[in-house]
């Protein structure tokens, strides 16, 4: 089982994706994509996006790429170019399946907020009340050089897990001896390929979620809880907290409380073999050539994972992720089905960072952070979203009923500037200043 490559994962600066939410307000209504509508009709409304997508596909940089843009509660516009894999004939479409990796985090964050809204957990409740193994954590004195540690002064809370301020590490980022300890214990963030990937460390097999939690609790933290934003394994651990707080298996909780009510019928942690024809292949650009690191036909996602990775495990369609965002755009409701209260949804998409914690210089640079996703500040308050390690990115602006998803499949995500440029393309096509 290989680590997720997160280099450039949501590399959005101060002028990044979510900073543009305010300007998108004046865009006007976006028409709906309807079954049977010609793809060109939507594409004509977004000439910049279409031209960029055409360029990536015609130059061989990607076999296919797709975006959805929606307003109000209507179905989204769809801009789709190319096929599901090199040499394939099946075009990408709104029901193609994509590995969204860290775009799983907002889903897990909202699952936790459902329980917060129901009073089954509190934002500032110590997770040791659910997982006693986290009652006596230690903090490294020099994270990059030794495993020397002192007792933690603060307890890890639900808020800390939601906002990457728990002091946990990530095998895709962590350095020093703690990285090796993570690898030795199978503390990995997900799966990428059946094949070894050059330059990426290998780890022991990842255990089940309960054992994952117990092993993680025995390892020291890289920072005092509540004091530093550090991209981490926290949303995976949050899945275990959700299990205990709800009395339900984490994956089952997502299915019954989010996927099924929202009719997200193509969201999986294990892709059924019957759905393989819809799965897009994943590639690594190497010296101008696309190297298939997870071909659809033999994808690692056809196997049952060690557990449902709450930080990076979902494979889904653009239609499904658009429905998730559409629910958030309506503050917790879609098609007459309420997932959470408007108050809870608004809280989830607000800045939940502990006092004095800064995101400067991080993947969330200059922004706030909510329940598993980056949030805007000031005029952009409430604009919420995140991106994934394979080039996917999505955001929602509930105040303006705007949502957008970009789907691609390449790693690492900073090989191409989709995270940085997608919103720019949208703004240009809507006639708004960048």
N, C-alpha and C positions, 0 to 999 in steps of 0.2 A: 504494500500500500504506500503510495507516494504522497508527499506533501503538496498542497496547493501552492503554486507559484503566485505570490501576491505582489511582486514588484510592480509598482504603479497602480495598485488596486485603489480606485477612486482618487487618482491624483488630480484633485480639483483645487485650484488656488483661490485667492480672494475674489478673483473674477471668474470663478468656476461656475459650474452648472447651476447651483442653487442660488447664486447671487443674481441671476437674471430673472428670477420669478416675478419681480415687480414690473419689469418691462414687458413681460409676456401678458400682463393684465389687459393691455389695449389691443390684443390680437383679434378680438371678435370671435364669433362662433366658428368652430371647426366642423365641417360636415361629417356625417357618419359614413363609415364603410358598410355597405349592405351586401349580403350574399348575392353573388352574381354581378356585382358592379365591376366594371373593367378596372384593372389595376391602374391603368394610365390616368383615370379620372382623379384618383387621389394623388398620384405622382405629379400631375400637372400643377397642383396647388403648392408643391414643395420642390421647385426646380433645383435649389441648391442641394438639398438632401439627395434628390434623385441623381444629380450630376456626380456628387461625391461617391454615392454608392456604385454608380456605373463605373467610375474611375477605379475603385478598389477591385471590382470584379473583372473588368476588362483587362487590367494590368496583371491579373493573376495574384494579387495580394490576398484576396479572399475569394472563396467560391460563391458565397452568398451573404447578404446582410439585409436586415429588415428593421423598420421602425413603425411604431403606432403613436398617433397623437390624437387626444380626445378632449372634448369639452362637455360640461354639464354631465348628464347621465347617459348620453348617447353612445352608440358604438363608435370605435375609433376609426380615423383614417389609417390606411395601411400603405406604406411605401416599401416594396419588396423587390430586390434585384438578385439574380443569380440562383444557384442551386444548393442543395443540402451537402454537397461534397464535390471534390475534384473529380471530373469525369462522369458525374451523375447527371441525370436528366430531370430528376424531381425538383421543381422550383421551391424555394423557401416561401412559406406563407404563414398566415396568422396562427396556424395550428402545428407548425413545425416545432420540434422539441429542442430546447437549448439548455446547456448547463449554466445556470445563473450564479453559481458559487455564492459570493458574499451578498448577493441580492436576496439570499435566504435570511439574512440577519433581520431585516425589517419584518419579515413574516414571524420569526420567533419573538421579536420585540413586541409585536401586536398580540401574540398569544399570551405573553406575560401580562400585558396591560389588560386583557380581558379578565384575568384573575385579580388584578389590582382593582378594577372596576367592580368586581363582585365581592371584594373584601376578603378574598382568600389569601392574599399576600399584600404587603405594603411596600411602597418604594424604598423606604428607609429601614425596612426590616432586615436584620442580619440573616444571611442565608444559613447560618449555623442552626437556626430554628427549624430548618427543613433538612439540612445536611450537617449533622453534628460533627463530622470529620473536619469541618472548617472553623471550629471554635477557637483553635489555638494556632494561628498561622504565624510564620516568621517572614522577615524581610531581609533580602540580601544586602550586605554592606557595600559590596563592590560587584554588581551583577556581571560585568564583563570579564572579571578576573578570578573570582573564587565563589565557593558555595557557603562562605561564612555568612551567618544570618543572626538577627536579633529578633526578639518577640515583637509582633506587630502591635501597634498602639490602637488601631481601629479594626472593627469587624467589617468584613465584606458584606455589602448590602445588595438588595435587588437593583437599586439605582446604579450601583457601581458596575454590575454585570451588563446592564442595558447600555451604559455609556462608555465602556472600555476604561473604567477608572478603578478596577478592582485590584490592580497590581499584578495581574496575570500576564504571562508571556504568550508567544505564538512561535511555533517551530519555523514558520516562514519569515520571521523577523528577529527573534531572540538570538543573542550571541553569547559566547562564553560557555562555561560549564553547564549552565542551566539548559542550554539547547541540547546538549548531549543527554542530560537527564530526561528531558522531554522525549527524545527519540528512543531512549532505552525503555521508557515506560509506555510507548505507543501513544503518546499524547500528541496526536496529529490532527490537523484541521479538516481532513477530507481525503478524497481520492481523485486521481487525475488519469492514470494510465496503467495498463498491465505491464508496461515496459519501463525499465530504468530510464530516467531522464538525466542526461549529462549535466553535472554541476549541482544536482539536487541531492540532499542527503537521504539515506534510507533509514527506516525506523523499524522497531519491533512491531508486530501486529497490533492494531488498535483493539482494545478490549470492548466489552459492552459498556453502555453509558454509566451504569452504576459503578463498575470497576474503574472506568475512566475518571469519574468524580473522586473516588477514594484514592486513587494514585496521585491525582493532581493535588489533593489536599495535603499530601505528605511532602510536597516540594515547596521550596520557599518562593516568595513573591519578589518581583523586581522593583516594586515601589510600595510605599505605604498606601493602603486602600483610601481612595477619595482624594488623592493629591496629584495624580498625573494621568494624562490621556495616553494610553498605550494600547495600540491595536492588539487584540488578544483572542484567546480561546473562550472568552467569557460567554458568548452567545451559545456555544456548545454546552457549557456548564449550565447555563440557564435552562436548557432543555431538561436537565435532570431536576432542577428546582421545580419546574412546571409539573413534572411527573409527580413529585411528592405532594405539592400543594393541591393538585387537582385529583390525585388518586387514580390517574389514568396514564397509560403509556404515552410518551411525548408525541410520537407519530400519530397515534390514534386521536390525541387531543387536537392536533392540527387538522386532521381529516374531518372530525366531527364538529369542530367549532369555527373553522375557517374555510377549508377546501370545499367540503360538501355544501354548506349554506350558500357560498358564493358561486357555486357551480364551476369551481376550478377543477374540472374533470380531467385535466391533463397535467397535474402536478404530482411528481413522484420523487421518492428517494431511491427506488429501484424501478427502472423502466421495464414494463412488461414486454416480453419478447414480441408479442403481437403488435406493439407500438414502435418497434425498431424502424419500420419504413419512414416514420416521421422524424427520427432523430438525426440531428445535424452532426457531422463529424467535427472534431476539434483538432486544430493545427498549431504548430509552432513555426513562425517565419524564421528561417535560417539561411542567411546569405542570399536572400531573394527567392528562396524556394520554400514552399509550404511542406513541412514535415508532419505527417499524421501521427499525433500522439494519442488520440483516442478515436479510431475509426468507428463509425456508428454500428456497423455490422458485428463488431466484436467488442463493443464498448464495455468498460469496467462497470458502467452504470446498469448493465443488464444483470449484474450480480447483486445479491443482498449485501448492503454495507454492514459494518460492525454495529452501527446504530444510526438513527436519523440525525445527521449532523446539523444542528440548529444554526451553525455559522456559515455553512457552505455546501449543503447537501442536496438542494432541490434542483431537479430538471423540470422545466415547464414550458408551456407555449406562451407566445406573446399575448394571445387572447386571455389566458389565465392571469398573467401578471397585470394586464390592463384592468381586469376585473378587481384584483386586489387593490390597485391604485384608485379605481373608481369608487370603491367602498370608502377609502380614506378621503377622497375628494368630497364625499357626502357625509363626512364625519361619522363613519361607523355603520352606514346603511347602504344597501344596494338592492334594487328591484323589490322593495318592500320587506327585505330581510335585514334585521338589525344584528350586527356582530358585536358591537359595543356601544355604549352611550355616547352622545355627542361630546359630553364633558371629558370622558375618558379618551376619545379619539384626539381631541384637541390637546389634551395633556401629553399624549404619546408623541405628538408631533411638535411639542414645544421643547425648549432648551432645558434638559434635565441634568446638566452637568453640575457636580458639586461646586460650591463657592470657591472661587480663586483658581479653578482648573482652567488652563488655557489649551487651545488646540493649535496654537501657532507652530508652524513647522511640521505638522502632522498631516496625515491623509485628509483630515477634516479642517485643514488650515483656515483659521480666521472665522470659523463658524461655530455654532452651538451643536449640541448633539442630543438627540431624543432617544426614543425606544428603538435602538438598533440602526439608526440612520442619522445622517447629517441634517441639520436644520438651519435655515436662514436666520439672520438677525435684523432688527430694525424694521424697515419697510418690507423685508422679505420674511418676516416672522411666520412660521408655520409651513414654509416651503420645505419639503422633506424628501429625502431619497438617498440612494447609495448605488454603488456599482459592483461589478464582479470581476474576478481574476481572468476571465476569458473575453473581456471586452464589452460585456453588457453593462448598461447603465439605465437608470430610471429615476423619475422624480414626479412629485405631485404638489400642486398648489391649491389647497382646498378652498381658500378664500375666493379664488377665481375659477374654480372648477376646471382646472387644467391638469392634464397628466400626459406623460410621454415616456416611451420605452424604446431603447435601441438594443437590438440583438445582433451579436456577431460571435464567432467562436475561434479565438486565437489567444495564445499565451506566449509571453507575459502580456498583460493588458496595455503596458506602455510601449509595446512594439509599434502600435498605431495610436493616433491621438483621439480615439473615439470619446473617451471620458472628458477630454478637454474641449472638443470641437462640436459635439452633437448639439448642444444648446445654441452655439453660435449659428449653426446652419438653420436651426428652427427660427431663431430671431431674424435672420436675414430673409427667410422666406415669408415671415409675417410682417416684414417691413419695419422692423424695430431696430434701434441702434444697438450695436454690440457693446 
